[in-house]
Amino acid sequence: MTLDISKTSIKDIKEGKKYNQDVFYLNDIPTAMKEMGWNVAANLMNRWFNAKAYVMTDEIRTNIESSRKINSDRYDDKTIKIEWAKKFNSTSSAFEITKKHWKDDNSIGFIRKILSRNGWKSGSVTPIYIGSELMNAYELNILGSIKNTSFGLAFDTIDELRGALGKATLKLSIVGHSEYIKKDIFIVKKLGLYIRDNYEFSGDSEFLGVWSKKRVLSKAETTQYMALYYTGAFRKLNQLYPGFVPVFNKDFSTWRENHLIEKKESGGDFVVFSDVEWFEPQKTDAMIEL
């Protein structure tokens, strides 16, 4: 079996990796994901394959004052649910840590920044209100977050979270208003947590697992496979793991480029937003000195 765009050695560059199996195409991966019960990951990848070819810009990727510029067809805010994401240890831990330690000098600085963008000045007695519990994650992202926590992409774990998001960001937004009572303060009403991720394949060398039409190899299997792969022992690989192919970020970029050449546009990057989990601050954190 071979990945139609994957090459491995000087000989393979000319001939490809030849096995007595059906050709493995990159867009077989969502089917394999569904075979493993990874429906969320499969839905996100199918969206990428089915979308019109688009390469995410650095402005969108870095999320610097960029959310207003994301077209509605270039983000997904329906697929990822926090209830699903928190089933995974790395996500659950990120939520717990962020909730417990959200207030620090950096987060207060971001509150000042958001207030200033909305007309606040130090010493102003006119309250400035920011945020609303009616906002979704896309809208909160435009408002601005006050704390970001990275999670996911644990190399010792091969699970659906890694397949769906890889490394993602947990973002914290705030609802409340400013007041001036002998000093500048901010009254916190609610705090909202949501996930933001870039679904794109920049960075050619990132390894995305060893896949077949049915599943991805486990960590132990992957370790054995790649040791043989890098020594060129392809005959033994075919005996031990028939039908499996290593997949890298560059394979997705090549897929998109090849389909553009063939005038069959496929491979559209997009931004992922989850739903929002709201919580109230502890009484000791409900009033912040600015």
N, C-alpha and C positions, 0 to 999 in steps of 0.2 A: 504494500500500500504506500502511496506517496501523497504528500501535500502538494498540490499542483504548482505552488509558487515557492516551495522551500528547497534550498540547495545546501549541500553539506560539505563537499570536498571538490577538488579540481576535477576529479573524474565525474562526480555527480553533477557538477555545473554543466557538463556536456550531456550526460545521460539521464540525470535525475535519479532519485532513489528507487530502484526497481524491486518490486515485490510481487508475488503472485496473489495479489489482492485487488479489490476494487480501489479506484483512486479516492483518496480522502480529500475532500474540498473543505476550504475554511468555513464555509457556511453550513457544514455538517455539525459544527460545534453546538449551536442551539438545540439541535435534535438530541445530541448526546446529553446535554444539560437536562432536557426534559426526561430522558431515560433515567437519570439519576434523581429525579424529583426536584431539580433546581429550576423551578418555573419562573421565579423572579429574574434570575440571571439570564435565562433563555429569552424572556420577553424583552429585556434591555438590549441584548445582542441582536435579536431579530429586528428591533427598531433601527439599529445602526446599519444593518445590511439592507433594509428596505428603504432607508432614507436616501434622498438625493445627495450625491457626493458633496461633502463640505468639510473643510479643514478648519478646526477651531482656531481663532486668532489668539495671540498672546494676551490681548486685553481681556478677553472673556476668560481665558485659562487662569489668569492671575486674579480675576475678580476685583480689579481695582476700578471702582466707580463705573462698573460696566453693565450691571444688570439691566439698566434701562434700555440697553442696546441689544438685548437678546430677543430675537424674533420668537414669536409664539411656537413656531414649528421647530425651534432649536432648543427647546427644553422640555423635560418630562417631569411633571409633578404628581403623577397618578400611580406610578408603579411601586415606588419604595415607601413602605409604611414603617413607622417607628416601632410598632408592635412586633413586626417581623424582624427588624434589624436588632432589637434588643435581645433576641434569642441567642445571639452570638456574644461570647464573653468579652471580646475587645470593645464591642459597641456598648454593652451594658456597663462596663467599667468606665468608659469615657463619659457616659451620662452621669453616673454616680459622682465621679470626680468633679465634673463641671458644675453640677448642682451644689456640691458642698463647698467648692472653692472659687465660685464665680466672681466674687468681689475682691479686687486688688487694684493697685495703682493703674495698671494698664486698662482695665475695664472702666474705671472711673474716667480715665483720659478719653476713651472712646465715647462715653456718654456726653462729655463736654463737646466733643467734635460733632456728634449728631445734633446736639442742641444748637450749636453755633451755625450749622448748615440750615437750621430752621429758624434763625433769627435771634437766638439768645445771646445776651451780653451779660457779663458779670455785673451784678448790682441791679439788674432789671427786676422790677416788682411785678411785671406782667408775666404770668406763667406761660411757659412753652410746653405744649403737650406733644409727646412723640409716641408712636406705635398704637396698636389696637389689637385686641384679642380676635377681631374679625379678619385680621390679615393672614394670608397664607405665606408659605415659605418664600415664594418668589417676591412678594411684596415686602416681607421683612428683610430680605436680602438687599433690596433697593434702599430701605431705610438705613440699614447698616447694622452689623453685629458688634457686640462689645467683647466677645471672647470666642476664640476658635481652638478646637481640640482635634488633632489628627488621630485617626484610628484605622485599623484594618491592615491588610497586606502582611500578615504574620507568615514568615517563611516556613514555620514548623506546622502550619495548618493549611490543608487544602479543603475548603468548604465553599458553600454557596455565597457567603459574604465576599470572599476573595474573588469568586467568579463574577459576582455582580458589580462590585464597587472597587475592588482592589484597595487602594488607600484613599479614604474619603475624609471629609471634614465635618465635625459637629460644630454648629454655630449657635451662639446664644444672642437673642435680641431682647429688648427691654420695652416695657410699656409703663409710662408714668409722666410726670410733669415737674418742671422747675418751680421753685418758690424762693422768696427772699425774706428770711426772718432773722435780721441782723447779720446774716451771712447767706451765701448761695447754697441751696440744698436741692436735692432731687428726691421726689417721692416715688418709690417703686410700687407699682400696682401688680404687675405680672411679669414673668420671664418666660420666654419661649425658646425651645430647643428644636432644631431641625438639622437635617443632613443636606449637604451640598457636595456634589461630585462632578468632575469632568469626565464624561464618557468619550474618551478619545485615545489614540494610540501613538502618542509622541514618544520619542526615545526608543530607537530601533532595537536595542539589545535586551529590553525587559522580557524575561522569560514568563510565559503564561501557561505552562504545564505541558504534559505529554498526553495527546488526545487521540481517541479513535471515534468511530461513529456511535459508540455505545457509552463511553465513559472517559474520565481522566484518571491517570495513574495516581496511586497514593504516594505519600512522601517517600516511603521505603522503596517502592517500585520505581519512582522517579530517580532516586539516587542511583540505583543499579542501572537503569536505562541510560542516563546521561553519562555515566562512567564509560559504558560501552560505546555510546554515541561519539564521544570526543576522541576515542581511540580508533574509530572507523570500523568497529566490529559489527557491520550491518547485517551480515548473514546470521550471526548469533542473536542479534536483536530481533530479526524476523522470526526466529525460532521461539524466543522467549516471549516476545510481545508483538505478535502479528497484528498488523493493522494500526499500530500506534505511531504517531508523528509528533515531534516537539514543535511547539508553536511559540513565536516571539511577536512582539509588537510590530516589527518590520513586515511581518506577513500581512497584517491588516492594511498597512500603508501600500504595500505592493498590490494587494487585491484592488484597492480603490484606483490606483494608477492604471492597472491593466484594464479595468472596466471603463475608465475614462477613454483610454485608447480605442477600445472597442465600441465606444459611444453608447455604453450601457452603464449609466451613472449609478453607483452603489457605494455606500459607505459614508454616512453623514454623522459627524460628531455632534454631540448635544450635551447640555447640562442637566444634571439630575437633581431634583429637589424632593424631599420627603414631605409628609405632613408635619404638623407642629405639635409638640408636647408642651403644654402650658403648666406652670407651677407658680405658687406664691412664695415670696421671699420670707425668710425668718424675720421675726419682729425686729431683731437687732440689725437687720440689713434693709429694712423697709425705708429708711431715710439715709441718704448719702450726702455727705458734705462735699461740695464741689470746690 
